[in-house]
Amino acid sequence: MESQQKGRRKVEPEGRWKWVLVGFLLVGGYFLWAEHKAHVIEWLPYALVLLCPLMHLFMHGGHGNHDHHGHHKAALRQNDAGDEK
């Protein structure tokens, strides 16, 4: 009888609630998608157009970060002028 109990893994109650939560979220997500699929697909082109400005801001870092190229060139000119003396 002891050999049968040693082979079993004991599932901790703390870990079990995570799996229950994942299961509920998967089932809820499926039913949400199944019931509202037509509405989501209908607005998808508009969502892509609205996301373009956000992608531009986040991917380029806004418009304020473009002047750092000029500072680098000015620093190179100052170094070249110092070498000629």
VOBA-1610 file (N, C-alpha, C; in pm, whole numbers, padded with zeros to 5 digits, always signed):
BEGIN
Met+00081-00117+00000Met+00000+00000+00000Met+00087+00126+00000Glu+00199+00124+00070Glu+00288+00238+00072Glu+00350+00264-00064Ser+00377+00157-00140Ser+00438+00174-00270Ser+00343+00246-00367Gln+00213+00227-00353Gln+00117+00296-00438Gln+00112+00445-00407Gln+00125+00482-00283Gln+00117+00622-00245Gln+00246+00697-00283Lys+00358+00629-00284Lys+00484+00694-00320Lys+00486+00732-00468Gly+00420+00657-00553Gly+00421+00682-00696Gly+00332+00799-00736Arg+00238+00838-00655Arg+00147+00946-00690Arg+00209+01081-00658Arg+00182+01174-00746Arg+00226+01311-00720Arg+00113+01386-00652Lys+00147+01458-00551Lys+00046+01536-00480Lys+00036+01673-00546Val-00084+01711-00588Val-00106+01841-00651Val-00134+01942-00541Glu-00054+02046-00540Glu-00069+02149-00438Glu-00195+02231-00466Pro-00269+02269-00364Pro-00388+02352-00385Pro-00354+02488-00446Glu-00235+02542-00419Glu-00198+02671-00474Glu-00183+02663-00626Gly-00135+02552-00678Gly-00117+02536-00822Gly-00246+02501-00893Arg-00337+02442-00822Arg-00463+02398-00884Arg-00548+02517-00926Trp-00553+02624-00846Trp-00638+02738-00880Trp-00590+02806-01007Lys-00463+02798-01038Lys-00412+02858-01162Lys-00468+02785-01284Trp-00473+02653-01276Trp-00527+02576-01388Trp-00677+02598-01402Val-00745+02612-01291Val-00889+02639-01296Val-00913+02775-01360Leu-00833+02875-01322Leu-00846+03008-01380Leu-00819+03006-01529Val-00715+02935-01572Val-00684+02925-01715Val-00799+02858-01790Gly-00857+02756-01731Gly-00970+02688-01795Gly-01090+02781-01811Phe-01123+02855-01705Phe-01235+02949-01713Phe-01208+03057-01818Leu-01085+03107-01823Leu-01053+03211-01920Leu-01061+03158-02063Leu-01017+03036-02085Leu-01026+02978-02219Leu-01170+02957-02262Val-01251+02904-02173Val-01393+02882-02206Val-01463+03015-02227Gly-01438+03111-02139Gly-01499+03243-02154Gly-01455+03313-02281Gly-01326+03302-02315Gly-01276+03362-02438Gly-01338+03300-02562Tyr-01357+03168-02557Tyr-01420+03101-02672Tyr-01562+03151-02693Phe-01640+03155-02585Phe-01779+03200-02599Phe-01788+03347-02635Leu-01697+03429-02585Leu-01696+03570-02621Leu-01667+03586-02770Trp-01568+03511-02820Trp-01535+03516-02962Trp-01649+03461-03048Ala-01709+03349-03005Ala-01815+03287-03085Ala-01938+03378-03096Glu-01971+03450-02990Glu-02091+03534-02991Glu-02068+03669-03058His-01947+03721-03054His-01922+03856-03103His-01826+03861-03222Lys-01806+03748-03288Lys-01713+03739-03400Lys-01751+03836-03513Ala-01877+03846-03545Ala-01921+03933-03655Ala-01892+04079-03624His-01909+04119-03500His-01884+04258-03463His-01736+04291-03466Val-01654+04199-03423Val-01510+04223-03420Val-01454+04231-03561Ile-01494+04140-03647Ile-01443+04138-03784Ile-01491+04261-03861Glu-01610+04310-03829Glu-01665+04428-03894Glu-01580+04553-03867Trp-01526+04566-03748Trp-01449+04684-03709Trp-01298+04667-03725Leu-01252+04552-03768Leu-01109+04526-03779Leu-01036+04622-03874Pro-01088+04653-03993Pro-01016+04749-04079Pro-01001+04886-04015Tyr-01103+04932-03944Tyr-01095+05062-03877Tyr-00993+05059-03764Ala-00985+04948-03694Ala-00888+04936-03585Ala-00745+04942-03639Leu-00721+04881-03754Leu-00587+04887-03814Leu-00550+05028-03854Val-00646+05103-03910Val-00619+05241-03949Val-00594+05326-03825Leu-00667+05303-03718Leu-00648+05380-03596Leu-00518+05345-03525Leu-00467+05225-03545Leu-00343+05185-03481Leu-00218+05239-03552Cys-00232+05283-03675Cys-00116+05334-03749Cys-00047+05451-03679Pro-00120+05555-03633Pro-00051+05663-03561Pro+00016+05617-03432Leu-00046+05525-03362Leu+00015+05473-03239Leu+00142+05396-03269Met+00140+05317-03373Met+00261+05243-03411Met+00372+05340-03452His+00336+05447-03519His+00435+05546-03560His+00500+05609-03438Leu+00419+05647-03341Leu+00473+05711-03221Leu+00561+05617-03140Phe+00518+05494-03123Phe+00594+05401-03040Phe+00717+05346-03111Met+00709+05328-03240Met+00822+05269-03311Met+00929+05373-03345His+00890+05498-03365His+00986+05602-03397His+01025+05685-03275Gly+00959+05665-03165Gly+00990+05742-03045Gly+00939+05884-03050Gly+00839+05912-03130Gly+00786+06048-03141Gly+00868+06130-03238His+00835+06257-03250His+00905+06344-03345His+01019+06421-03280Gly+01033+06416-03149Gly+01136+06492-03082Gly+01274+06429-03085Asn+01288+06308-03129Asn+01416+06238-03123Asn+01494+06240-03254His+01454+06322-03349His+01522+06320-03478His+01642+06415-03485Asp+01658+06505-03387Asp+01765+06602-03397Asp+01898+06552-03341His+01906+06433-03289His+02032+06384-03234His+02137+06359-03343His+02093+06347-03468His+02189+06326-03576His+02274+06451-03597Gly+02214+06569-03585Gly+02286+06694-03603Gly+02390+06716-03495His+02364+06677-03373His+02459+06693-03264His+02583+06607-03288His+02566+06492-03344His+02680+06404-03369His+02772+06466-03474Lys+02714+06524-03579Lys+02795+06585-03684Lys+02869+06708-03631Ala+02804+06788-03546Ala+02869+06905-03489Ala+02986+06865-03399Ala+02971+06758-03326Ala+03080+06710-03239Ala+03198+06663-03323Leu+03172+06600-03436Leu+03280+06557-03524Leu+03355+06676-03583Arg+03281+06782-03619Arg+03346+06901-03674Arg+03435+06968-03570Gln+03389+06970-03444Gln+03470+07031-03339Gln+03597+06951-03316Asn+03588+06820-03320Asn+03707+06736-03303Asn+03805+06755-03418Asp+03754+06769-03541Asp+03841+06790-03656Asp+03910+06926-03647Ala+03839+07028-03600Ala+03897+07161-03588Ala+04007+07161-03481Gly+03991+07086-03375Gly+04091+07078-03269Gly+04216+07005-03314Asp+04204+06911-03406Asp+04320+06835-03455Asp+04406+06918-03548Glu+04346+07017-03618Glu+04422+07096-03714Glu+04513+07197-03646Lys+04488+07235-03521Lys+04568+07337-03452Lys+04705+07291-03424
//
